[in-house]
Amino acid sequence: MEEKLFVKSSPHLTDRESVPRIMYSVVLALIPAGIGAVYFFGVRALWITLISIASAVATEYLIQKFRKVPVTISDGSAVLTGVLLAYNVSVQVPLWIPVVGSFFAIAVGKQVFGGLGFNPMNPALLGRAFLLASWPTHMTIFDKAIPRGGTVSGIDVITSATPLNVLKQSKDILANASDFPVEKVTQAHQALAQLYDASEKLFWGQIGGCIGETSVFLLLLGAAYLMYKRYIGWKIPFSYLGTVALLEWVFGGTEGLFTGVVLFHLFSGGLMLGAFYMATDMVTSPVTFKGRIYFGIGCGVITVLIREIGGYPEGVSYSILLMNLTVPLINRYTKPKAFGGKKAK
């Protein structure tokens, strides 16, 4: 019997993992937070998410058709970008906001650089930054974004329904107490006390905020799945969260150094969403062990700087985007030494 030999190019060892498998796994991990958003904010949260996904997929399809390159909408990366963009806006935004945001994320944040694998910054965060710079009123007003069963205490609930907004306003009033009526100062003290006691509501998601960032529990549930599948590691999220926790404990309090309420700062805003789902993006994060630690620390430092002394109450998006730009340098200077090799001069 004649034997047949098959000659095949490397690699000879293959893995079941693929880009579509990883992308859709991340989408799957984000579904609990999406279900929570619908429960807390209503069915409008679902519509915004679906519109954002449709805009991202359609934009990628049309641009790739125009460029006459293979259409890759089935790999799930555009779907994931649409989900993350939607999770970074308020449930009260006009429906055209996720359309424009997803279009910008895919067209400018991804396709202009050549597509998946070539983009230097996270597309969804770039889309959010564009929306925040272009339509700040729509992106920062949460007048009806108080979830079911939740409460928001603060200086002005109408325009500041997120915990970090209330915190920043309260701190500004207390720092300039002589410029405000006694009632306003008293209200600021009460707002801070209630915020710092709201860790349980922050954990479960009964607090105002963007669609996908409010429930820490549901975000951690998805993150645990991704870590179990080894799609993300511990280095970036843990170094990121650890840096924020340390710096906010030292500098984030209102009674001097080392008085910050760590859980409040960890559970508030988009920190959990950013640390586990966007800072860990395989394309825009470092590939080396030390590099990922430095990347997470850098994200944490910039986040705290923006939160404490910047003009915005939240700094997650900008911190990750800025650190994305440092990734080539981080990879270069944290490259492990080749075994048996000599250090280049």
Phi and psi in degrees as GROMACS dihedral restraints (atoms count N, CA, C in turn):
[ dihedral_restraints ]
;  ai    aj    ak    al  type     phi  dphi    fc
    3     4     5     6     1   -75.7    20    10
    4     5     6     7     1   129.4    20    10
    6     7     8     9     1   -91.3    20    10
    7     8     9    10     1   143.4    20    10
    9    10    11    12     1  -109.9    20    10
   10    11    12    13     1   133.1    20    10
   12    13    14    15     1  -109.5    20    10
   13    14    15    16     1   133.4    20    10
   15    16    17    18     1  -109.5    20    10
   16    17    18    19     1   125.4    20    10
   18    19    20    21     1  -101.0    20    10
   19    20    21    22     1   126.5    20    10
   21    22    23    24     1  -135.3    20    10
   22    23    24    25     1   140.6    20    10
   24    25    26    27     1   -73.6    20    10
   25    26    27    28     1   157.2    20    10
   27    28    29    30     1   -66.0    20    10
   28    29    30    31     1   156.4    20    10
   30    31    32    33     1   -82.0    20    10
   31    32    33    34     1   146.0    20    10
   33    34    35    36     1   -91.0    20    10
   34    35    36    37     1   -22.2    20    10
   36    37    38    39     1  -102.8    20    10
   37    38    39    40     1   124.6    20    10
   39    40    41    42     1  -116.2    20    10
   40    41    42    43     1   165.4    20    10
   42    43    44    45     1  -126.4    20    10
   43    44    45    46     1   151.8    20    10
   45    46    47    48     1   -70.5    20    10
   46    47    48    49     1   -23.1    20    10
   48    49    50    51     1   -69.0    20    10
   49    50    51    52     1   145.5    20    10
   51    52    53    54     1  -149.0    20    10
   52    53    54    55     1   168.4    20    10
   54    55    56    57     1   -59.3    20    10
   55    56    57    58     1   -49.4    20    10
   57    58    59    60     1   -58.9    20    10
   58    59    60    61     1   -40.1    20    10
   60    61    62    63     1   -62.5    20    10
   61    62    63    64     1   -42.4    20    10
   63    64    65    66     1   -69.3    20    10
   64    65    66    67     1   -45.2    20    10
   66    67    68    69     1   -61.3    20    10
   67    68    69    70     1   -46.4    20    10
   69    70    71    72     1   -71.7    20    10
   70    71    72    73     1   -24.8    20    10
   72    73    74    75     1   -68.2    20    10
   73    74    75    76     1   -39.3    20    10
   75    76    77    78     1   -66.6    20    10
   76    77    78    79     1   -40.9    20    10
   78    79    80    81     1   -59.7    20    10
   79    80    81    82     1   -43.5    20    10
   81    82    83    84     1   -60.2    20    10
   82    83    84    85     1   -40.8    20    10
   84    85    86    87     1   -65.9    20    10
   85    86    87    88     1   -24.5    20    10
   87    88    89    90     1   -87.6    20    10
   88    89    90    91     1   -10.2    20    10
   90    91    92    93     1   -62.2    20    10
   91    92    93    94     1   -42.2    20    10
   93    94    95    96     1   -55.5    20    10
   94    95    96    97     1   -41.7    20    10
   96    97    98    99     1   -64.8    20    10
   97    98    99   100     1   -34.8    20    10
   99   100   101   102     1   -67.6    20    10
  100   101   102   103     1   -41.3    20    10
  102   103   104   105     1   -63.3    20    10
  103   104   105   106     1   -41.5    20    10
  105   106   107   108     1   -62.0    20    10
  106   107   108   109     1   -37.9    20    10
  108   109   110   111     1   -63.4    20    10
  109   110   111   112     1   -40.9    20    10
  111   112   113   114     1   -65.1    20    10
  112   113   114   115     1   -39.9    20    10
  114   115   116   117     1   -65.4    20    10
  115   116   117   118     1   -45.6    20    10
  117   118   119   120     1   -76.4    20    10
  118   119   120   121     1   -41.7    20    10
  120   121   122   123     1  -108.9    20    10
  121   122   123   124     1   -11.1    20    10
  123   124   125   126     1   102.1    20    10
  124   125   126   127     1   175.5    20    10
  126   127   128   129     1   -67.7    20    10
  127   128   129   130     1   -18.1    20    10
  129   130   131   132     1   -59.8    20    10
  130   131   132   133     1   -31.7    20    10
  132   133   134   135     1   -61.4    20    10
  133   134   135   136     1   -37.8    20    10
  135   136   137   138     1   -67.4    20    10
  136   137   138   139     1   -43.2    20    10
  138   139   140   141     1   -61.6    20    10
  139   140   141   142     1   -42.9    20    10
  141   142   143   144     1   -61.8    20    10
  142   143   144   145     1   -41.4    20    10
  144   145   146   147     1   -64.8    20    10
  145   146   147   148     1   -45.6    20    10
  147   148   149   150     1   -65.4    20    10
  148   149   150   151     1   -40.1    20    10
  150   151   152   153     1   -64.6    20    10
  151   152   153   154     1   -40.8    20    10
  153   154   155   156     1   -64.0    20    10
  154   155   156   157     1   -43.4    20    10
  156   157   158   159     1   -62.9    20    10
  157   158   159   160     1   -46.4    20    10
  159   160   161   162     1   -61.1    20    10
  160   161   162   163     1   -40.8    20    10
  162   163   164   165     1   -65.3    20    10
  163   164   165   166     1   -42.7    20    10
  165   166   167   168     1   -64.6    20    10
  166   167   168   169     1   -46.1    20    10
  168   169   170   171     1   -66.0    20    10
  169   170   171   172     1   -44.5    20    10
  171   172   173   174     1   -63.1    20    10
  172   173   174   175     1   -40.9    20    10
  174   175   176   177     1   -62.9    20    10
  175   176   177   178     1   -45.3    20    10
  177   178   179   180     1   -63.4    20    10
  178   179   180   181     1   -42.3    20    10
  180   181   182   183     1   -60.9    20    10
  181   182   183   184     1   -49.5    20    10
  183   184   185   186     1   -66.4    20    10
  184   185   186   187     1   -40.9    20    10
  186   187   188   189     1   -67.3    20    10
  187   188   189   190     1   -41.5    20    10
  189   190   191   192     1   -68.0    20    10
  190   191   192   193     1   -34.9    20    10
  192   193   194   195     1   -64.8    20    10
  193   194   195   196     1   -42.7    20    10
  195   196   197   198     1   -64.6    20    10
  196   197   198   199     1   -38.5    20    10
  198   199   200   201     1   -78.0    20    10
  199   200   201   202     1   -10.4    20    10
  201   202   203   204     1    59.5    20    10
  202   203   204   205     1    46.2    20    10
  204   205   206   207     1  -119.1    20    10
  205   206   207   208     1   163.2    20    10
  207   208   209   210     1   -55.8    20    10
  208   209   210   211     1   136.6    20    10
  210   211   212   213     1   -81.6    20    10
  211   212   213   214     1   126.2    20    10
  213   214   215   216     1  -120.2    20    10
  214   215   216   217     1    27.9    20    10
  216   217   218   219     1   -65.5    20    10
  217   218   219   220     1   -18.0    20    10
  219   220   221   222     1   -77.4    20    10
  220   221   222   223     1    -8.2    20    10
  222   223   224   225     1   -77.4    20    10
  223   224   225   226     1    -8.4    20    10
  225   226   227   228     1    87.5    20    10
  226   227   228   229     1    -8.4    20    10
  228   229   230   231     1   -67.9    20    10
  229   230   231   232     1   -38.2    20    10
  231   232   233   234     1   -68.3    20    10
  232   233   234   235     1   -37.9    20    10
  234   235   236   237     1   -60.8    20    10
  235   236   237   238     1   -45.5    20    10
  237   238   239   240     1   -63.1    20    10
  238   239   240   241     1   -41.5    20    10
  240   241   242   243     1   -60.6    20    10
  241   242   243   244     1   -42.4    20    10
  243   244   245   246     1   -62.6    20    10
  244   245   246   247     1   -40.9    20    10
  246   247   248   249     1   -64.6    20    10
  247   248   249   250     1   -48.4    20    10
  249   250   251   252     1   -64.9    20    10
  250   251   252   253     1   -38.2    20    10
  252   253   254   255     1   -62.3    20    10
  253   254   255   256     1   -44.6    20    10
  255   256   257   258     1   -63.2    20    10
  256   257   258   259     1   -38.1    20    10
  258   259   260   261     1   -69.3    20    10
  259   260   261   262     1   -12.1    20    10
  261   262   263   264     1  -103.0    20    10
  262   263   264   265     1    14.3    20    10
  264   265   266   267     1  -125.0    20    10
  265   266   267   268     1   163.1    20    10
  267   268   269   270     1   -77.5    20    10
  268   269   270   271     1   153.7    20    10
  270   271   272   273     1   -67.1    20    10
  271   272   273   274     1   -15.1    20    10
  273   274   275   276     1   -92.3    20    10
  274   275   276   277     1    -0.1    20    10
  276   277   278   279     1   -67.9    20    10
  277   278   279   280     1   149.3    20    10
  279   280   281   282     1   -58.9    20    10
  280   281   282   283     1   151.9    20    10
  282   283   284   285     1   -66.6    20    10
  283   284   285   286     1   -16.9    20    10
  285   286   287   288     1   -78.7    20    10
  286   287   288   289     1   -17.0    20    10
  288   289   290   291     1   -61.4    20    10
  289   290   291   292     1   -51.4    20    10
  291   292   293   294     1   -64.8    20    10
  292   293   294   295     1   -27.6    20    10
  294   295   296   297     1   -65.1    20    10
  295   296   297   298     1   -50.2    20    10
  297   298   299   300     1   -66.7    20    10
  298   299   300   301     1   -41.8    20    10
  300   301   302   303     1   -62.4    20    10
  301   302   303   304     1   -45.3    20    10
  303   304   305   306     1   -67.9    20    10
  304   305   306   307     1   -37.3    20    10
  306   307   308   309     1   -60.0    20    10
  307   308   309   310     1   -47.2    20    10
  309   310   311   312     1   -64.8    20    10
  310   311   312   313     1   -41.6    20    10
  312   313   314   315     1   -58.9    20    10
  313   314   315   316     1   -44.5    20    10
  315   316   317   318     1   -79.0    20    10
  316   317   318   319     1   -47.0    20    10
  318   319   320   321     1   -69.9    20    10
  319   320   321   322     1   -49.5    20    10
  321   322   323   324     1   -93.1    20    10
  322   323   324   325     1   -37.3    20    10
  324   325   326   327     1   -81.7    20    10
  325   326   327   328     1   -14.9    20    10
  327   328   329   330     1  -133.6    20    10
  328   329   330   331     1   -61.3    20    10
  330   331   332   333     1   -69.4    20    10
  331   332   333   334     1   -30.7    20    10
  333   334   335   336     1   -64.3    20    10
  334   335   336   337     1   -22.0    20    10
  336   337   338   339     1   -94.3    20    10
  337   338   339   340     1    -5.1    20    10
  339   340   341   342     1   118.2    20    10
  340   341   342   343     1    -3.3    20    10
  342   343   344   345     1   106.9    20    10
  343   344   345   346     1  -169.5    20    10
  345   346   347   348     1   -58.3    20    10
  346   347   348   349     1   131.1    20    10
  348   349   350   351     1    99.4    20    10
  349   350   351   352     1   -12.7    20    10
  351   352   353   354     1  -115.1    20    10
  352   353   354   355     1   -10.4    20    10
  354   355   356   357     1   -74.3    20    10
  355   356   357   358     1   129.5    20    10
  357   358   359   360     1   -80.3    20    10
  358   359   360   361     1   -19.8    20    10
  360   361   362   363     1  -127.1    20    10
  361   362   363   364     1   157.2    20    10
  363   364   365   366     1   -64.0    20    10
  364   365   366   367     1   119.8    20    10
  366   367   368   369     1   -61.1    20    10
  367   368   369   370     1   -42.2    20    10
  369   370   371   372     1   -63.5    20    10
  370   371   372   373     1   -41.8    20    10
  372   373   374   375     1   -69.2    20    10
  373   374   375   376     1   -34.5    20    10
  375   376   377   378     1   -65.1    20    10
  376   377   378   379     1   -39.8    20    10
  378   379   380   381     1   -63.3    20    10
  379   380   381   382     1   -41.2    20    10
  381   382   383   384     1   -65.0    20    10
  382   383   384   385     1   -42.2    20    10
  384   385   386   387     1   -62.0    20    10
  385   386   387   388     1   -38.9    20    10
  387   388   389   390     1   -63.4    20    10
  388   389   390   391     1   -44.6    20    10
  390   391   392   393     1   -64.4    20    10
  391   392   393   394     1   -41.2    20    10
  393   394   395   396     1   -65.4    20    10
  394   395   396   397     1   -36.9    20    10
  396   397   398   399     1   -76.1    20    10
  397   398   399   400     1   -30.8    20    10
  399   400   401   402     1   -89.7    20    10
  400   401   402   403     1   -39.3    20    10
  402   403   404   405     1  -132.7    20    10
  403   404   405   406     1    67.3    20    10
  405   406   407   408     1   -61.6    20    10
  406   407   408   409     1   -31.4    20    10
  408   409   410   411     1   -64.0    20    10
  409   410   411   412     1   -46.7    20    10
  411   412   413   414     1   -65.6    20    10
  412   413   414   415     1   -32.9    20    10
  414   415   416   417     1   -85.9    20    10
  415   416   417   418     1   -14.3    20    10
  417   418   419   420     1  -120.4    20    10
  418   419   420   421     1    -0.9    20    10
  420   421   422   423     1  -102.0    20    10
  421   422   423   424     1   125.6    20    10
  423   424   425   426     1  -122.3    20    10
  424   425   426   427     1    50.2    20    10
  426   427   428   429     1   -63.3    20    10
  427   428   429   430     1   -28.9    20    10
  429   430   431   432     1  -123.1    20    10
  430   431   432   433     1    16.8    20    10
  432   433   434   435     1   -92.3    20    10
  433   434   435   436     1    34.5    20    10
  435   436   437   438     1   -92.0    20    10
  436   437   438   439     1   117.0    20    10
  438   439   440   441     1   -68.8    20    10
  439   440   441   442     1   163.2    20    10
  441   442   443   444     1   -57.3    20    10
  442   443   444   445     1   127.6    20    10
  444   445   446   447     1    79.4    20    10
  445   446   447   448     1     0.3    20    10
  447   448   449   450     1  -102.9    20    10
  448   449   450   451     1   165.1    20    10
  450   451   452   453     1  -136.1    20    10
  451   452   453   454     1   151.7    20    10
  453   454   455   456     1  -131.3    20    10
  454   455   456   457     1   119.9    20    10
  456   457   458   459     1  -107.6    20    10
  457   458   459   460     1   145.6    20    10
  459   460   461   462     1   168.0    20    10
  460   461   462   463     1  -167.4    20    10
  462   463   464   465     1   -72.7    20    10
  463   464   465   466     1   -43.4    20    10
  465   466   467   468     1  -146.6    20    10
  466   467   468   469     1    94.0    20    10
  468   469   470   471     1   -63.1    20    10
  469   470   471   472     1   -27.8    20    10
  471   472   473   474     1   -62.7    20    10
  472   473   474   475     1   -39.2    20    10
  474   475   476   477     1  -113.8    20    10
  475   476   477   478     1     0.7    20    10
  477   478   479   480     1  -140.1    20    10
  478   479   480   481     1    64.3    20    10
  480   481   482   483     1   -88.1    20    10
  481   482   483   484     1     4.4    20    10
  483   484   485   486     1  -101.0    20    10
  484   485   486   487     1   146.7    20    10
  486   487   488   489     1   -57.1    20    10
  487   488   489   490     1   -41.9    20    10
  489   490   491   492     1   -68.3    20    10
  490   491   492   493     1   -33.5    20    10
  492   493   494   495     1   -63.7    20    10
  493   494   495   496     1   -46.1    20    10
  495   496   497   498     1   -62.6    20    10
  496   497   498   499     1   -41.6    20    10
  498   499   500   501     1   -60.9    20    10
  499   500   501   502     1   -46.1    20    10
  501   502   503   504     1   -65.5    20    10
  502   503   504   505     1   -42.6    20    10
  504   505   506   507     1   -63.3    20    10
  505   506   507   508     1   -42.5    20    10
  507   508   509   510     1   -64.4    20    10
  508   509   510   511     1   -43.3    20    10
  510   511   512   513     1   -63.0    20    10
  511   512   513   514     1   -40.2    20    10
  513   514   515   516     1   -63.9    20    10
  514   515   516   517     1   -38.4    20    10
  516   517   518   519     1   -68.1    20    10
  517   518   519   520     1   -44.4    20    10
  519   520   521   522     1   -68.0    20    10
  520   521   522   523     1   -31.9    20    10
  522   523   524   525     1   -71.3    20    10
  523   524   525   526     1   -22.4    20    10
  525   526   527   528     1  -127.5    20    10
  526   527   528   529     1    48.3    20    10
  528   529   530   531     1   -56.8    20    10
  529   530   531   532     1   -33.7    20    10
  531   532   533   534     1   -67.3    20    10
  532   533   534   535     1   -16.7    20    10
  534   535   536   537     1   -90.9    20    10
  535   536   537   538     1    -1.9    20    10
  537   538   539   540     1  -124.6    20    10
  538   539   540   541     1   155.3    20    10
  540   541   542   543     1   -62.5    20    10
  541   542   543   544     1   156.7    20    10
  543   544   545   546     1   -58.3    20    10
  544   545   546   547     1   -38.3    20    10
  546   547   548   549     1   -62.3    20    10
  547   548   549   550     1   -38.4    20    10
  549   550   551   552     1   -67.9    20    10
  550   551   552   553     1   -40.6    20    10
  552   553   554   555     1   -65.0    20    10
  553   554   555   556     1   -43.2    20    10
  555   556   557   558     1   -61.6    20    10
  556   557   558   559     1   -41.0    20    10
  558   559   560   561     1   -64.2    20    10
  559   560   561   562     1   -36.4    20    10
  561   562   563   564     1   -64.8    20    10
  562   563   564   565     1   -43.1    20    10
  564   565   566   567     1   -60.1    20    10
  565   566   567   568     1   -44.0    20    10
  567   568   569   570     1   -65.1    20    10
  568   569   570   571     1   -39.3    20    10
  570   571   572   573     1   -62.7    20    10
  571   572   573   574     1   -43.8    20    10
  573   574   575   576     1   -63.4    20    10
  574   575   576   577     1   -42.7    20    10
  576   577   578   579     1   -61.9    20    10
  577   578   579   580     1   -42.0    20    10
  579   580   581   582     1   -70.1    20    10
  580   581   582   583     1   -37.6    20    10
  582   583   584   585     1   -62.9    20    10
  583   584   585   586     1   -46.1    20    10
  585   586   587   588     1   -68.5    20    10
  586   587   588   589     1   -19.2    20    10
  588   589   590   591     1   -93.7    20    10
  589   590   591   592     1     5.0    20    10
  591   592   593   594     1  -100.8    20    10
  592   593   594   595     1    23.7    20    10
  594   595   596   597     1   -58.4    20    10
  595   596   597   598     1   -38.6    20    10
  597   598   599   600     1   -64.8    20    10
  598   599   600   601     1   -43.5    20    10
  600   601   602   603     1   -65.3    20    10
  601   602   603   604     1   -38.2    20    10
  603   604   605   606     1   -64.1    20    10
  604   605   606   607     1   -38.7    20    10
  606   607   608   609     1   -65.6    20    10
  607   608   609   610     1   -43.7    20    10
  609   610   611   612     1   -84.6    20    10
  610   611   612   613     1   -25.1    20    10
  612   613   614   615     1   110.8    20    10
  613   614   615   616     1    11.8    20    10
  615   616   617   618     1   -87.8    20    10
  616   617   618   619     1    60.9    20    10
  618   619   620   621     1  -154.6    20    10
  619   620   621   622     1   156.5    20    10
  621   622   623   624     1   -72.1    20    10
  622   623   624   625     1   155.0    20    10
  624   625   626   627     1   159.8    20    10
  625   626   627   628     1  -170.0    20    10
  627   628   629   630     1   -71.8    20    10
  628   629   630   631     1   165.5    20    10
  630   631   632   633     1   -55.3    20    10
  631   632   633   634     1   -49.2    20    10
  633   634   635   636     1  -105.4    20    10
  634   635   636   637     1     9.7    20    10
  636   637   638   639     1  -107.3    20    10
  637   638   639   640     1    -7.1    20    10
  639   640   641   642     1   -80.0    20    10
  640   641   642   643     1   -38.2    20    10
  642   643   644   645     1   -91.4    20    10
  643   644   645   646     1   102.0    20    10
  645   646   647   648     1   -62.4    20    10
  646   647   648   649     1   -40.4    20    10
  648   649   650   651     1   -58.9    20    10
  649   650   651   652     1   -47.8    20    10
  651   652   653   654     1   -69.7    20    10
  652   653   654   655     1   -33.8    20    10
  654   655   656   657     1   -68.6    20    10
  655   656   657   658     1   -40.4    20    10
  657   658   659   660     1   -67.7    20    10
  658   659   660   661     1   -32.1    20    10
  660   661   662   663     1   -61.2    20    10
  661   662   663   664     1   -47.1    20    10
  663   664   665   666     1   -67.6    20    10
  664   665   666   667     1   -37.9    20    10
  666   667   668   669     1   -64.8    20    10
  667   668   669   670     1   -37.2    20    10
  669   670   671   672     1   -62.0    20    10
  670   671   672   673     1   -38.5    20    10
  672   673   674   675     1   -64.0    20    10
  673   674   675   676     1   -44.1    20    10
  675   676   677   678     1   -65.8    20    10
  676   677   678   679     1   -36.7    20    10
  678   679   680   681     1   -71.0    20    10
  679   680   681   682     1   -36.1    20    10
  681   682   683   684     1   -63.2    20    10
  682   683   684   685     1   -39.9    20    10
  684   685   686   687     1   -78.9    20    10
  685   686   687   688     1    -7.2    20    10
  687   688   689   690     1    65.3    20    10
  688   689   690   691     1    30.6    20    10
  690   691   692   693     1   -82.6    20    10
  691   692   693   694     1   -25.0    20    10
  693   694   695   696     1  -131.1    20    10
  694   695   696   697     1   154.7    20    10
  696   697   698   699     1  -107.8    20    10
  697   698   699   700     1  -177.7    20    10
  699   700   701   702     1   -88.7    20    10
  700   701   702   703     1   -18.4    20    10
  702   703   704   705     1   -62.3    20    10
  703   704   705   706     1   -53.7    20    10
  705   706   707   708     1   -68.2    20    10
  706   707   708   709     1   -54.2    20    10
  708   709   710   711     1   -63.7    20    10
  709   710   711   712     1   -39.2    20    10
  711   712   713   714     1   -71.7    20    10
  712   713   714   715     1   -40.3    20    10
  714   715   716   717     1   -68.7    20    10
  715   716   717   718     1   -33.9    20    10
  717   718   719   720     1   -64.7    20    10
  718   719   720   721     1   -55.0    20    10
  720   721   722   723     1   -64.9    20    10
  721   722   723   724     1   -39.3    20    10
  723   724   725   726     1   -63.4    20    10
  724   725   726   727     1   -39.5    20    10
  726   727   728   729     1   -66.1    20    10
  727   728   729   730     1   -44.1    20    10
  729   730   731   732     1   -62.4    20    10
  730   731   732   733     1   -43.9    20    10
  732   733   734   735     1   -60.1    20    10
  733   734   735   736     1   -46.4    20    10
  735   736   737   738     1   -64.6    20    10
  736   737   738   739     1   -50.2    20    10
  738   739   740   741     1   -68.2    20    10
  739   740   741   742     1   -37.1    20    10
  741   742   743   744     1   -71.9    20    10
  742   743   744   745     1   -32.3    20    10
  744   745   746   747     1   -63.7    20    10
  745   746   747   748     1   -39.2    20    10
  747   748   749   750     1   -77.7    20    10
  748   749   750   751     1   -46.9    20    10
  750   751   752   753     1  -113.0    20    10
  751   752   753   754     1    -6.5    20    10
  753   754   755   756     1   -91.5    20    10
  754   755   756   757     1     0.2    20    10
  756   757   758   759     1   -85.3    20    10
  757   758   759   760     1   169.2    20    10
  759   760   761   762     1  -105.4    20    10
  760   761   762   763     1    -1.4    20    10
  762   763   764   765     1  -114.5    20    10
  763   764   765   766     1    22.9    20    10
  765   766   767   768     1   109.8    20    10
  766   767   768   769     1  -171.1    20    10
  768   769   770   771     1   -67.8    20    10
  769   770   771   772     1   150.7    20    10
  771   772   773   774     1    60.7    20    10
  772   773   774   775     1    34.3    20    10
  774   775   776   777     1  -123.3    20    10
  775   776   777   778     1     7.1    20    10
  777   778   779   780     1   -69.5    20    10
  778   779   780   781     1   144.2    20    10
  780   781   782   783     1   -90.5    20    10
  781   782   783   784     1   102.0    20    10
  783   784   785   786     1   -61.1    20    10
  784   785   786   787     1   -47.2    20    10
  786   787   788   789     1   -60.7    20    10
  787   788   789   790     1   -38.6    20    10
  789   790   791   792     1   -60.4    20    10
  790   791   792   793     1   -46.5    20    10
  792   793   794   795     1   -69.7    20    10
  793   794   795   796     1   -31.8    20    10
  795   796   797   798     1   -74.5    20    10
  796   797   798   799     1   -37.9    20    10
  798   799   800   801     1   -85.6    20    10
  799   800   801   802     1   -14.5    20    10
  801   802   803   804     1   -87.0    20    10
  802   803   804   805     1   153.3    20    10
  804   805   806   807     1    66.7    20    10
  805   806   807   808     1  -154.2    20    10
  807   808   809   810     1   -98.3    20    10
  808   809   810   811     1    24.5    20    10
  810   811   812   813     1   -62.5    20    10
  811   812   813   814     1   -48.2    20    10
  813   814   815   816     1   -66.0    20    10
  814   815   816   817     1   -42.7    20    10
  816   817   818   819     1   -61.9    20    10
  817   818   819   820     1   -43.8    20    10
  819   820   821   822     1   -69.5    20    10
  820   821   822   823     1   -43.1    20    10
  822   823   824   825     1   -66.8    20    10
  823   824   825   826     1   -39.8    20    10
  825   826   827   828     1   -95.9    20    10
  826   827   828   829     1   -26.2    20    10
  828   829   830   831     1  -115.0    20    10
  829   830   831   832     1   -19.8    20    10
  831   832   833   834     1  -118.5    20    10
  832   833   834   835     1   -39.0    20    10
  834   835   836   837     1   -67.2    20    10
  835   836   837   838     1   -23.5    20    10
  837   838   839   840     1   -90.2    20    10
  838   839   840   841     1     6.4    20    10
  840   841   842   843     1   -51.6    20    10
  841   842   843   844     1   126.0    20    10
  843   844   845   846     1   -64.9    20    10
  844   845   846   847     1   -25.9    20    10
  846   847   848   849     1   -81.7    20    10
  847   848   849   850     1   -38.3    20    10
  849   850   851   852     1  -108.1    20    10
  850   851   852   853     1    14.9    20    10
  852   853   854   855     1  -119.8    20    10
  853   854   855   856     1   158.6    20    10
  855   856   857   858     1   -63.4    20    10
  856   857   858   859     1   159.8    20    10
  858   859   860   861     1  -106.0    20    10
  859   860   861   862     1   -10.8    20    10
  861   862   863   864     1   -95.0    20    10
  862   863   864   865     1   157.6    20    10
  864   865   866   867     1   -61.2    20    10
  865   866   867   868     1   -55.8    20    10
  867   868   869   870     1   -64.3    20    10
  868   869   870   871     1   -36.0    20    10
  870   871   872   873     1   -60.2    20    10
  871   872   873   874     1   -39.6    20    10
  873   874   875   876     1   -68.7    20    10
  874   875   876   877     1   -36.1    20    10
  876   877   878   879     1   -64.0    20    10
  877   878   879   880     1   -48.1    20    10
  879   880   881   882     1   -63.0    20    10
  880   881   882   883     1   -38.3    20    10
  882   883   884   885     1   -61.3    20    10
  883   884   885   886     1   -47.5    20    10
  885   886   887   888     1   -63.4    20    10
  886   887   888   889     1   -41.1    20    10
  888   889   890   891     1   -63.6    20    10
  889   890   891   892     1   -43.2    20    10
  891   892   893   894     1   -61.2    20    10
  892   893   894   895     1   -42.5    20    10
  894   895   896   897     1   -60.5    20    10
  895   896   897   898     1   -42.4    20    10
  897   898   899   900     1   -64.6    20    10
  898   899   900   901     1   -43.7    20    10
  900   901   902   903     1   -62.9    20    10
  901   902   903   904     1   -46.5    20    10
  903   904   905   906     1   -66.6    20    10
  904   905   906   907     1   -38.5    20    10
  906   907   908   909     1   -59.1    20    10
  907   908   909   910     1   -46.5    20    10
  909   910   911   912     1   -67.1    20    10
  910   911   912   913     1   -39.3    20    10
  912   913   914   915     1   -60.4    20    10
  913   914   915   916     1   -44.2    20    10
  915   916   917   918     1   -68.0    20    10
  916   917   918   919     1   -42.9    20    10
  918   919   920   921     1   -64.2    20    10
  919   920   921   922     1   -39.3    20    10
  921   922   923   924     1   -89.4    20    10
  922   923   924   925     1   -37.8    20    10
  924   925   926   927     1  -126.4    20    10
  925   926   927   928     1    -1.0    20    10
  927   928   929   930     1   -86.3    20    10
  928   929   930   931     1   178.4    20    10
  930   931   932   933     1   -83.2    20    10
  931   932   933   934     1   -19.1    20    10
  933   934   935   936     1  -100.5    20    10
  934   935   936   937     1   146.5    20    10
  936   937   938   939     1   -74.0    20    10
  937   938   939   940     1   -19.1    20    10
  939   940   941   942     1  -120.6    20    10
  940   941   942   943     1   144.7    20    10
  942   943   944   945     1  -132.8    20    10
  943   944   945   946     1     9.3    20    10
  945   946   947   948     1   -64.0    20    10
  946   947   948   949     1   -49.5    20    10
  948   949   950   951     1   -59.4    20    10
  949   950   951   952     1   -50.4    20    10
  951   952   953   954     1   -68.3    20    10
  952   953   954   955     1   -34.1    20    10
  954   955   956   957     1   -64.7    20    10
  955   956   957   958     1   -42.9    20    10
  957   958   959   960     1   -68.2    20    10
  958   959   960   961     1   -42.7    20    10
  960   961   962   963     1   -61.5    20    10
  961   962   963   964     1   -43.3    20    10
  963   964   965   966     1   -65.4    20    10
  964   965   966   967     1   -41.3    20    10
  966   967   968   969     1   -70.5    20    10
  967   968   969   970     1   -28.0    20    10
  969   970   971   972     1   -55.8    20    10
  970   971   972   973     1   -36.6    20    10
  972   973   974   975     1   -71.2    20    10
  973   974   975   976     1   -18.4    20    10
  975   976   977   978     1   -91.8    20    10
  976   977   978   979     1    -5.9    20    10
  978   979   980   981     1   -57.6    20    10
  979   980   981   982     1   -44.5    20    10
  981   982   983   984     1   -57.6    20    10
  982   983   984   985     1   -41.1    20    10
  984   985   986   987     1   -69.0    20    10
  985   986   987   988     1   -40.9    20    10
  987   988   989   990     1   -60.7    20    10
  988   989   990   991     1   -46.6    20    10
  990   991   992   993     1   -61.0    20    10
  991   992   993   994     1   -38.7    20    10
  993   994   995   996     1   -66.7    20    10
  994   995   996   997     1   -44.0    20    10
  996   997   998   999     1   -92.0    20    10
  997   998   999  1000     1    -1.8    20    10
  999  1000  1001  1002     1  -115.8    20    10
 1000  1001  1002  1003     1    14.1    20    10
 1002  1003  1004  1005     1   -63.4    20    10
 1003  1004  1005  1006     1   126.7    20    10
 1005  1006  1007  1008     1   -66.9    20    10
 1006  1007  1008  1009     1   148.6    20    10
 1008  1009  1010  1011     1   -70.5    20    10
 1009  1010  1011  1012     1   132.4    20    10
 1011  1012  1013  1014     1   -66.8    20    10
 1012  1013  1014  1015     1   137.7    20    10
 1014  1015  1016  1017     1   -61.5    20    10
 1015  1016  1017  1018     1   122.2    20    10
 1017  1018  1019  1020     1    83.9    20    10
 1018  1019  1020  1021     1    -1.2    20    10
 1020  1021  1022  1023     1   -91.3    20    10
 1021  1022  1023  1024     1   171.3    20    10
 1023  1024  1025  1026     1  -109.6    20    10
 1024  1025  1026  1027     1   146.5    20    10
 1026  1027  1028  1029     1   -68.3    20    10
 1027  1028  1029  1030     1   128.6    20    10
 1029  1030  1031  1032     1   -67.8    20    10
 1030  1031  1032  1033     1   140.0    20    10
